[in-house]
Amino acid sequence: MRIFILFSLAIVLFSCKKEKVSDGAPSLIGSWKHYSAADAWHIIHIYDDSQGQMEWYTNGKLYKDTKIRTWYLKENTIYFGKMALNGELYEVIDFPSISLAESIQLFDTLKAGKRFMKTEDGFYVEID
């Protein structure tokens, strides 16, 4: 039984070949903010070396953050760590581009001339 579990784990790890975000999609490098409510948002940080972290805010106060880990990419999905669990992966629907005009998408405001991306959760706007 133990051999079966180890063999299954090895197959999963080797079949899920991911590359670092900085290698596969450098356009994702940056800090990205998404509002889930008028007073609640989270930020995804992806640094030049594919390291990064996440932060969650409510009423302007940080209430949760993560340790620094590596962001990986497989197809159109970014993973926060090799084994991303608990909502630590995002399917990118539209890779970063420049907003041509200001628009409001639910709680997120896309300003003209600023970069944004779209995931299955909604829009993420690049912050400075």
C-alpha positions as CSV (number, residue, x, y, z in Angstrom):
1,M,0.0,0.0,0.0
2,R,2.8,2.4,0.9
3,I,4.5,1.8,-2.4
4,F,1.3,2.5,-4.3
5,I,0.9,5.9,-2.5
6,L,4.5,6.8,-3.2
7,F,4.2,5.8,-6.9
8,S,0.9,7.8,-7.2
9,L,2.5,10.8,-5.7
10,A,5.5,10.6,-8.0
11,I,3.2,10.4,-11.0
12,V,1.3,13.5,-9.9
13,L,4.5,15.5,-9.3
14,F,6.2,14.6,-12.6
15,S,3.0,14.9,-14.7
16,C,2.4,18.4,-13.4
17,K,5.4,20.1,-14.9
18,K,5.2,23.8,-14.1
19,E,7.5,26.6,-15.0
20,K,8.3,29.7,-13.0
21,V,6.0,32.7,-13.9
22,S,9.1,34.8,-14.7
23,D,10.0,32.3,-17.4
24,G,6.6,31.4,-18.8
25,A,4.6,34.7,-18.5
26,P,6.8,37.6,-17.4
27,S,3.9,40.0,-18.1
28,L,2.4,38.7,-14.8
29,I,5.2,40.2,-12.8
30,G,3.8,43.0,-10.6
31,S,1.4,43.6,-7.8
32,W,-2.3,43.0,-8.6
33,K,-5.3,44.1,-6.6
34,H,-8.8,42.7,-6.8
35,Y,-11.9,43.9,-4.9
36,S,-14.3,41.3,-3.7
37,A,-16.5,43.9,-2.0
38,A,-16.5,47.7,-1.6
39,D,-14.4,47.3,1.5
40,A,-12.5,44.0,0.9
41,W,-9.7,43.2,-1.4
42,H,-6.7,41.1,-1.8
43,I,-3.3,41.7,-3.5
44,I,-1.2,39.2,-5.4
45,H,2.5,40.1,-5.5
46,I,4.7,38.4,-8.2
47,Y,8.3,39.6,-8.1
48,D,10.9,39.5,-10.9
49,D,12.4,36.2,-9.6
50,S,8.9,34.5,-9.5
51,Q,8.8,34.8,-5.7
52,G,5.8,36.5,-4.2
53,Q,3.1,36.6,-1.6
54,M,-0.6,37.4,-1.1
55,E,-2.4,39.8,1.3
56,W,-6.1,40.2,2.3
57,Y,-7.6,43.4,3.5
58,T,-11.0,44.4,5.1
59,N,-11.9,47.9,6.0
60,G,-8.5,49.1,5.0
61,K,-6.7,46.8,7.4
62,L,-4.5,43.8,6.6
63,Y,-6.1,40.7,8.2
64,K,-4.2,37.9,6.5
65,D,-1.0,37.4,4.5
66,T,1.2,34.6,3.4
67,K,4.9,33.8,3.5
68,I,6.9,34.3,0.4
69,R,6.8,31.4,-2.1
70,T,7.4,30.8,-5.7
71,W,4.7,31.5,-8.4
72,Y,4.4,28.8,-11.1
73,L,2.6,28.6,-14.4
74,K,1.1,25.7,-16.2
75,E,-1.0,26.5,-19.3
76,N,-3.1,29.5,-18.2
77,T,-3.1,28.8,-14.5
78,I,-0.8,30.4,-12.0
79,Y,0.0,28.4,-8.8
80,F,1.2,29.9,-5.5
81,G,3.8,27.2,-4.8
82,K,4.3,23.8,-6.4
83,M,1.3,22.3,-4.5
84,A,-1.2,25.2,-4.4
85,L,-4.2,24.5,-2.2
86,N,-7.0,26.5,-0.6
87,G,-7.6,29.0,-3.4
88,E,-3.9,29.6,-4.1
89,L,-4.3,29.1,-7.9
90,Y,-5.8,31.4,-10.5
91,E,-6.9,30.6,-14.0
92,V,-5.8,33.6,-16.1
93,I,-8.5,34.3,-18.7
94,D,-6.9,37.4,-20.2
95,F,-3.2,38.1,-19.7
96,P,-2.2,41.6,-18.7
97,S,-3.0,44.4,-21.1
98,I,-3.5,48.1,-21.0
99,S,-7.0,49.5,-20.4
100,L,-7.9,51.8,-23.2
101,A,-10.7,53.5,-21.3
102,E,-11.9,53.8,-17.8
103,S,-14.5,51.3,-16.8
104,I,-15.9,49.7,-13.7
105,Q,-16.1,45.9,-13.4
106,L,-18.1,45.1,-10.3
107,F,-15.9,46.6,-7.5
108,D,-12.8,47.0,-9.6
109,T,-12.0,50.2,-11.5
110,L,-9.9,49.8,-14.7
111,K,-8.3,53.2,-15.3
112,A,-7.2,54.2,-18.8
113,G,-3.5,53.5,-19.4
114,K,-3.2,51.1,-16.5
115,R,-2.5,47.4,-16.8
116,F,-5.1,44.8,-15.7
117,M,-5.7,41.1,-16.1
118,K,-8.8,38.9,-15.9
119,T,-8.9,35.7,-13.9
120,E,-11.8,33.4,-13.2
121,D,-12.4,35.4,-10.0
122,G,-12.6,38.7,-11.9
123,F,-10.4,41.7,-12.8
124,Y,-7.0,42.5,-11.1
125,V,-5.6,45.9,-11.5
126,E,-1.8,46.5,-11.3
127,I,-0.8,48.7,-8.4
128,D,2.4,50.7,-7.9
